[in-house]
Amino acid sequence: MLYWLWMFILGLIIGVVAKLLMPGKDPGGFFVTALLGIAGMFVGGWLSGLIFGTPATGFTPSGFIGGTIGSLILLFVYRLAMKPK
């Protein structure tokens, strides 16, 4: 249970990191960027755990890096999807 809360909090932080690494105007603002960070943390952290074999018990550097990369990818896809035509 505490693991999911930790992932949620780290996801918020990673959303901010992803926004700093990929500056520009986001169609959804801070709230959407934070949600994308949370989703990226869950997906990227889970994938890095599978790839590197790290247990899902808390913070790992590979989970943070995987979460950041996942958030950047989700932010990029979101910008493409919400781009004005």
Sequence and secondary structure as in RCSB ss.txt:
>XXXX:A:sequence
MLYWLWMFILGLIIGVVAKLLMPGKDPGGFFVTALLGIAGMFVGGWLSGLIFGTPATGFTPSGFIGGTIGSLILL
FVYRLAMKPK
>XXXX:A:secstr
 HHHHHHHHHHHHHHHHHHHHS S  SSHHHHHHHHHHHHHHHHHHHHHHHH   SSS  HHHHHHHHHHHHHHH
HHHHHHT   
